Protein backbone atom coordinates (compact mmCIF):
# COMPACT_ATOMS: atom_id res chain seq x y z
CA UNK A 1 0.00 0.00 0.00
CA UNK A 2 1.46 3.32 -1.06
CA UNK A 3 0.48 5.74 1.70
CA UNK A 4 1.72 9.31 1.20
CA UNK A 5 -0.31 11.04 3.89
CA UNK A 6 1.56 13.66 5.92
CA UNK A 7 2.67 12.53 9.34
CA UNK A 8 2.92 15.04 12.16
CA UNK A 9 5.41 13.80 14.74
CA UNK A 10 5.79 17.12 16.56
CA UNK A 11 3.65 16.54 19.67
CA UNK A 12 3.96 20.20 20.64
CA UNK A 13 1.84 21.29 17.69
CA UNK A 14 -1.02 18.84 18.18
CA UNK A 15 -4.07 20.54 19.73
CA UNK A 16 -6.38 18.14 21.51
CA UNK A 17 -9.78 19.14 22.89
CA UNK A 18 -10.15 19.58 26.65
CA UNK A 19 -12.07 16.31 26.85
CA UNK A 20 -8.95 14.46 25.71
CA UNK A 21 -6.79 16.09 28.36
CA UNK A 22 -9.35 15.33 31.08
CA UNK A 23 -9.47 11.68 29.98
CA UNK A 24 -5.68 11.33 29.79
CA UNK A 25 -5.21 12.94 33.21
CA UNK A 26 -7.88 10.62 34.64
CA UNK A 27 -5.82 7.64 33.50
CA UNK A 28 -2.58 9.15 34.80
CA UNK A 29 -4.15 9.86 38.19
CA UNK A 30 -5.31 6.23 38.31
CA UNK A 31 -1.75 5.02 37.80
CA UNK A 32 -0.51 7.39 40.51
CA UNK A 33 -3.19 6.05 42.85
CA UNK A 34 -2.09 2.50 42.15
CA UNK A 35 1.31 3.31 43.63
CA UNK A 36 -0.10 5.62 46.32
CA UNK A 37 -2.12 2.75 47.79
CA UNK A 38 1.13 1.04 48.75
CA UNK A 39 2.32 4.21 50.48
CA UNK A 40 -0.95 4.66 52.36
CA UNK A 41 -1.05 1.01 53.43
CA UNK A 42 2.53 1.23 54.69
CA UNK A 43 1.64 4.39 56.61
CA UNK A 44 -1.40 2.69 58.14
CA UNK A 45 0.64 -0.35 59.16
CA UNK A 46 3.37 1.87 60.63
CA UNK A 47 0.93 3.99 62.57
CA UNK A 48 -0.74 0.96 64.14
CA UNK A 49 2.34 -1.17 64.89
CA UNK A 50 3.55 0.58 68.04
CA UNK A 51 3.85 3.95 69.69
CA UNK A 52 7.45 4.24 68.54
CA UNK A 53 6.61 3.52 64.89
CA UNK A 54 3.78 6.06 65.11
CA UNK A 55 6.23 8.67 66.43
CA UNK A 56 8.72 7.76 63.70
CA UNK A 57 6.01 8.14 61.04
CA UNK A 58 4.98 11.50 62.48
CA UNK A 59 8.57 12.69 62.33
CA UNK A 60 8.90 11.42 58.76
CA UNK A 61 5.72 13.23 57.68
CA UNK A 62 7.14 16.53 58.86
CA UNK A 63 9.70 16.27 56.03
CA UNK A 64 8.72 18.53 53.06
CA UNK A 65 9.48 15.78 50.53
CA UNK A 66 7.10 13.40 52.29
CA UNK A 67 4.49 16.13 52.52
CA UNK A 68 4.80 16.68 48.77
CA UNK A 69 4.35 12.96 48.09
CA UNK A 70 1.26 12.85 50.31
CA UNK A 71 -0.07 16.01 48.67
CA UNK A 72 0.49 14.55 45.20
CA UNK A 73 -1.26 11.33 46.16
CA UNK A 74 -4.23 13.19 47.60
CA UNK A 75 -4.36 15.53 44.60
CA UNK A 76 -4.43 12.51 42.28
CA UNK A 77 -7.20 10.99 44.39
CA UNK A 78 -9.22 14.21 44.24
CA UNK A 79 -8.83 14.58 40.47
CA UNK A 80 -9.57 10.91 39.87
CA UNK A 81 -12.72 11.11 41.99
CA UNK A 82 -13.99 14.25 40.24
CA UNK A 83 -13.28 12.89 36.76
CA UNK A 84 -14.79 9.54 37.74
CA UNK A 85 -18.00 11.22 38.89
CA UNK A 86 -18.07 13.06 35.55
CA UNK A 87 -17.78 9.73 33.73
CA UNK A 88 -20.51 8.19 35.89
CA UNK A 89 -22.85 11.07 35.10
CA UNK A 90 -22.10 10.65 31.40
CA UNK A 91 -22.82 6.91 31.73
CA UNK A 92 -26.35 7.85 32.78
CA UNK A 93 -26.71 9.72 29.47
CA UNK A 94 -26.31 13.25 30.80
CA UNK A 95 -24.10 15.44 28.63
CA UNK A 96 -23.79 13.09 25.68
CA UNK A 97 -26.03 14.98 23.30
CA UNK A 98 -23.39 17.29 21.82
CA UNK A 99 -19.71 18.05 21.75
CA UNK A 100 -20.38 21.32 23.58
CA UNK A 101 -21.92 19.57 26.60
CA UNK A 102 -18.92 17.24 26.87
CA UNK A 103 -16.62 20.23 26.51
CA UNK A 104 -18.46 22.13 29.24
CA UNK A 105 -18.56 19.16 31.62
CA UNK A 106 -14.81 18.71 31.15
CA UNK A 107 -14.18 22.33 32.13
CA UNK A 108 -16.49 21.95 35.14
CA UNK A 109 -14.57 18.84 36.22
CA UNK A 110 -11.26 20.69 35.92
CA UNK A 111 -12.60 23.65 37.90
CA UNK A 112 -13.99 21.45 40.67
CA UNK A 113 -10.75 19.46 40.81
CA UNK A 114 -8.70 22.66 41.11
CA UNK A 115 -10.87 23.85 44.01
CA UNK A 116 -10.63 20.48 45.79
CA UNK A 117 -6.86 20.33 45.24
CA UNK A 118 -6.54 23.87 46.62
CA UNK A 119 -8.41 22.75 49.73
CA UNK A 120 -6.12 19.72 50.03
CA UNK A 121 -3.09 22.01 49.68
CA UNK A 122 -4.37 24.21 52.50
CA UNK A 123 -5.03 21.13 54.65
CA UNK A 124 -1.69 19.36 54.05
CA UNK A 125 0.56 22.40 54.23
Phi and psi in degrees as a GROMACS rama.xvg file:
@    title "Ramachandran Plot"
@    xaxis  label "Phi"
@    yaxis  label "Psi"
@TYPE xy
-93.1278  102.568  UNK-2
-111.503  111.961  UNK-3
-114.447  31.9929  UNK-4
-72.9711  148.559  UNK-5
-70.2562  144.324  UNK-6
-118.728  123.718  UNK-7
-100.316  108.552  UNK-8
-102.476  1.73102  UNK-9
-87.7336  98.5143  UNK-10
-65.6465  -19.9801  UNK-11
-71.3268  -19.027  UNK-12
-98.2828  -8.33813  UNK-13
-78.484  127.872  UNK-14
-109.861  107.759  UNK-15
-94.2185  154.338  UNK-16
-72.1711  161.554  UNK-17
-59.4049  -30.6084  UNK-18
-62.463  -34.5007  UNK-19
-67.5948  -43.5621  UNK-20
-64.1673  -40.9001  UNK-21
-62.7095  -41.5769  UNK-22
-67.2514  -43.6529  UNK-23
-64.5339  -43.7545  UNK-24
-66.3412  -30.4883  UNK-25
-64.3859  -41.0659  UNK-26
-68.4222  -41.6473  UNK-27
-63.419  -42.6288  UNK-28
-65.1413  -31.809  UNK-29
-65.3858  -39.4602  UNK-30
-66.8254  -41.4812  UNK-31
-61.4406  -41.5853  UNK-32
-64.9267  -33.3042  UNK-33
-57.2811  -43.7678  UNK-34
-79.8366  -29.8205  UNK-35
-68.1123  -29.1548  UNK-36
-59.3372  -39.5011  UNK-37
-63.2645  -41.1352  UNK-38
-64.5499  -46.205  UNK-39
-65.985  -38.3205  UNK-40
-66.6451  -38.7839  UNK-41
-63.9865  -41.3617  UNK-42
-63.8037  -41.1804  UNK-43
-62.8158  -46.1203  UNK-44
-62.6581  -41.727  UNK-45
-67.4666  -36.6179  UNK-46
-72.7489  -24.3957  UNK-47
-98.7041  -9.78301  UNK-48
-68.4637  -50.6533  UNK-49
-162.293  171.447  UNK-50
-65.9429  -37.2422  UNK-51
-66.781  -42.6272  UNK-52
-68.6182  -31.1538  UNK-53
-65.5922  -43.2597  UNK-54
-64.8599  -39.96  UNK-55
-63.9908  -41.0653  UNK-56
-65.9226  -39.8195  UNK-57
-62.1782  -41.5508  UNK-58
-65.9235  -39.0725  UNK-59
-65.3996  -38.3769  UNK-60
-73.3762  -9.73379  UNK-61
-81.3112  -10.2834  UNK-62
-71.7564  132.155  UNK-63
-60.5121  -32.277  UNK-64
-66.5597  -42.5366  UNK-65
-66.8081  -38.7266  UNK-66
-62.282  -38.1542  UNK-67
-66.3308  -39.6909  UNK-68
-65.351  -42.6372  UNK-69
-65.0113  -43.035  UNK-70
-60.357  -45.2504  UNK-71
-62.1804  -39.603  UNK-72
-65.9995  -43.3376  UNK-73
-69.4773  -34.5778  UNK-74
-66.1412  -40.3638  UNK-75
-64.1941  -39.9452  UNK-76
-63.2472  -43.2053  UNK-77
-63.526  -47.5238  UNK-78
-63.9878  -42.2963  UNK-79
-63.6379  -39.1004  UNK-80
-66.3366  -44.9818  UNK-81
-64.6431  -46.4361  UNK-82
-66.7184  -34.3469  UNK-83
-65.7395  -40.5505  UNK-84
-64.3256  -38.1414  UNK-85
-60.0123  -44.2915  UNK-86
-66.1723  -38.2874  UNK-87
-63.3252  -42.0784  UNK-88
-62.7815  -40.487  UNK-89
-68.5588  -29.4608  UNK-90
-65.2134  -26.8109  UNK-91
-80.5994  -0.562519  UNK-92
95.4967  2.43105  UNK-93
-84.8033  127.48  UNK-94
84.3236  16.1764  UNK-95
-102.566  0.92112  UNK-96
-76.7195  -25.9506  UNK-97
-150.549  166.489  UNK-98
-66.3886  -34.7862  UNK-99
-64.2496  -39.0335  UNK-100
-68.582  -37.43  UNK-101
-66.0039  -39.2319  UNK-102
-62.6649  -46.3922  UNK-103
-66.9587  -41.3099  UNK-104
-66.8237  -31.2407  UNK-105
-66.2271  -43.4963  UNK-106
-65.0735  -37.9418  UNK-107
-63.9515  -42.2439  UNK-108
-62.1171  -42.0139  UNK-109
-64.1056  -43.895  UNK-110
-63.6003  -44.369  UNK-111
-64.4822  -41.7141  UNK-112
-63.2735  -39.5591  UNK-113
-63.7079  -41.8699  UNK-114
-64.5645  -44.8189  UNK-115
-65.4558  -40.3141  UNK-116
-66.7156  -35.7241  UNK-117
-63.4997  -40.0339  UNK-118
-65.2583  -39.3914  UNK-119
-64.3998  -39.7669  UNK-120
-61.6252  -43.9127  UNK-121
-63.8207  -38.1431  UNK-122
-72.3789  -43.31  UNK-123
-74.614  -41.9081  UNK-124
